[in-house]
Amino acid sequence: MQTPATPPPHFMTTQEVAALIRKTPHAVRQMRHRGTGPKRGRKVGRATLYPRAAVMEWLDELEQADPLALRWVIQQS
């Protein structure tokens, strides 16, 4: 019998964001510092936590800003 899958946590750590975008945690920290990474990260103690929805929104914005990605979407239509 299968058990229902647990939903993903509401927040993601820097390491989880890095794994998602296949970058190092240092690269994610640099993107946040430069203002090019997920914008809603919050420090909690020594860790930075990102709302999962904000990370997915940021990735969608990157895709919309990429002319090559848009070309692929147009071709698929």
C-alpha positions in Angstrom: 0.0 0.0 0.0 1.3 3.4 -0.9 1.5 6.2 1.6 0.6 9.7 0.5 3.6 11.8 -0.3 4.5 14.5 2.1 4.3 18.0 0.7 7.6 19.8 0.2 8.5 22.1 3.1 7.4 25.7 2.8 10.9 27.1 3.1 14.1 26.1 1.3 17.7 26.4 2.6 20.5 27.9 0.5 21.8 24.4 -0.1 18.4 23.2 -1.4 18.1 26.2 -3.7 21.7 25.5 -4.9 20.9 21.9 -5.7 17.7 22.9 -7.5 19.5 25.3 -9.9 22.7 23.1 -10.0 25.0 25.8 -8.5 27.0 25.9 -5.3 25.6 27.4 -2.1 28.3 30.1 -2.5 26.9 31.1 -5.9 23.4 31.4 -4.5 24.7 33.6 -1.7 26.5 35.8 -4.3 23.3 36.1 -6.4 21.4 37.1 -3.3 24.0 39.7 -2.4 24.0 41.1 -5.9 20.2 41.2 -6.1 20.0 38.6 -8.9 18.9 35.7 -6.8 15.6 34.8 -5.0 14.6 38.1 -3.4 12.6 37.0 -0.4 15.3 35.1 1.5 15.3 35.8 5.3 18.0 35.1 7.8 16.9 32.8 10.6 19.8 32.5 13.0 22.8 31.7 10.8 20.7 30.2 8.0 19.0 31.9 5.1 15.6 30.5 4.3 13.7 31.1 1.0 9.9 30.6 0.6 9.5 27.8 -2.0 6.9 29.9 -3.9 9.3 32.8 -4.1 12.1 30.6 -5.5 9.7 29.1 -8.1 8.5 32.6 -9.0 12.1 33.8 -9.4 12.9 30.8 -11.8 9.8 31.6 -13.8 10.9 35.2 -14.1 14.3 34.1 -15.3 12.7 31.9 -17.9 10.4 34.7 -19.1 13.4 37.0 -19.5 15.4 34.5 -21.5 14.8 35.0 -25.3 16.0 31.5 -26.1 13.6 29.9 -23.6 10.7 32.0 -25.1 11.7 30.9 -28.6 11.4 27.2 -27.5 7.9 27.9 -26.0 6.8 29.7 -29.2 7.9 26.7 -31.3 6.0 24.3 -29.1 2.7 26.2 -29.6 
